[in-house]
Amino acid sequence: MNIGERTGERDGEDPPLWCGGDGMWRDIWPAKTPPVACKVVVYRKGHSRGYVGIAYWDFYAQYTYKGDLNHMWGRGGPNMLAKCAEALALRKAFPNELSGLYTTEEMAQAENPSPPPKPKAKARPRAKKKKVEQEVIDVMSPEEAAEWQAKAETLVISLKDAPDSDSLRELARQCNEFPKGSPERKLVMEVYYQQKAELETEEMEGAL
């Protein structure tokens, strides 16, 4: 995110720190098992304190359909997690410039494939249900589609402005109102999970 540098106010950052299940922060991660989280502190000129970004492995790691880490996360998972933590810290330090902007490393998890369904004796009814849901979307009138799109845009703004996790959970109920399989539902759910991670990070930092 070069926008922070373009302002001329970026004042460096601390090297990334990783922690495991013991909660101890370390400046290197030689273990073969992945870290639980990574922390980066970014500094802005004229601000007395740094801005902390904490990224959690379970939220950002990207997997293949087989359930294995993909090529990038398998080879350099700790470094990939550090990039996500840096992006979180930069958005806190430069909210006006970077609000709503996400790095490739952050958004890749949104494309994580769902695990393939286990074989069932009655698989046909499930496939039929999926087809019915798709038909509902296909027959939606332009007016209905425009209405859902407007609702999604309004909900996205509310999700991003949610002050705490409780408020976010209340708004999450509205996500289920969108038609299954619709792009509007996918959009609001992605924004919900992104905001959920950021609020949990802020609440954890406040508890430290």
Order of alpha helices (4+ residues) and beta strands (2+ residues): alpha-beta-beta-beta-beta-beta-alpha-alpha-alpha-alpha-alpha-alpha-alpha-alpha
